[in-house]
Every structure is written in structure tokens, then in C-alpha cells.
Amino acid sequence: MAATVAFINWLANFAIIELFPVLKEGLGLGGVMIVFAALSLLAVGFVTIWFPETKGLSVEEIAALFEHEA
């Protein structure tokens, strides 16, 4: 699982490195920052909806929560 997540992270970084100059040429720096800000807001929404709150839970309770959901 960790290797899969690391691979996805590398792919995302590669995509940003390759897309940034193209987007900057087409949209300008401000436009690129707006696109990345919108993607960040989508990521926050995704995490808010799909990931459970773990504040105040012990490690054992968190492990049980994720084992139950898997």
C-alpha cells in the first residue's frame, strides 16, 4: 500500500512539473495559481467528506475505526 501511495505521489509531482509551464503560458501565473487553488479546495472537500475525524481518539480506536471501514 505504501508503495502505491508513493507512486501516486510521484505521478502527481510529475504532472505538476510538466503542466505548470504549459498552463503558465496559456493562463498566466495568476490563472495557474487559481487552478491550483481550486484543486486544493477540491482536495479539502474530498478529505472532509471521505476521511473520518480522529481528533481525541486513541491509537487503538483509530486502528479499529479504519479496520472496520476496510
C-alpha positions in Angstrom: 0.0 0.0 0.0 2.8 2.5 0.9 4.5 1.8 -2.4 1.3 2.5 -4.3 0.8 5.8 -2.5 4.4 6.8 -3.1 3.9 6.0 -6.8 0.8 8.2 -7.0 2.7 11.0 -5.2 5.5 10.8 -7.8 3.0 10.8 -10.6 1.2 13.9 -9.2 4.5 15.7 -8.8 5.5 14.7 -12.4 2.2 16.0 -13.7 2.6 19.4 -11.9 6.2 19.7 -13.2 5.0 19.0 -16.8 1.8 21.0 -16.7 3.0 24.2 -14.9 4.9 25.7 -17.9 2.1 24.9 -20.3 -0.6 26.3 -18.1 1.6 29.4 -17.3 2.0 30.1 -21.0 -1.7 29.7 -21.6 -3.3 31.2 -18.5 -0.6 33.3 -17.0 0.8 32.9 -13.5 -2.3 34.2 -11.8 -4.5 31.8 -13.7 -2.3 28.8 -12.8 -2.4 29.8 -9.2 -6.2 29.9 -9.4 -6.4 26.5 -10.9 -4.1 25.0 -8.2 -6.1 26.8 -5.5 -9.3 25.3 -6.9 -7.7 21.8 -6.9 -6.6 22.4 -3.3 -10.2 23.3 -2.3 -11.4 20.1 -4.0 -8.9 18.1 -2.1 -10.1 19.7 1.2 -13.6 18.8 0.3 -12.6 15.2 -0.5 -10.8 14.8 2.8 -13.7 16.4 4.7 -16.2 14.0 3.2 -14.3 10.8 2.9 -11.9 10.7 5.9 -13.2 10.2 9.4 -12.4 12.6 12.3 -9.8 11.2 14.6 -9.3 14.1 17.0 -9.5 12.9 20.6 -9.3 9.2 19.7 -6.6 6.8 21.0 -4.4 5.0 18.5 -6.3 1.8 19.2 -9.6 3.5 18.5 -8.3 4.9 15.2 -6.9 1.5 14.2 -10.3 -0.1 15.0 -12.1 2.7 13.0 -10.0 2.0 9.9 -10.2 -1.8 10.3 -13.9 -1.6 10.5 -14.2 0.6 7.3 -11.8 -1.6 5.3 
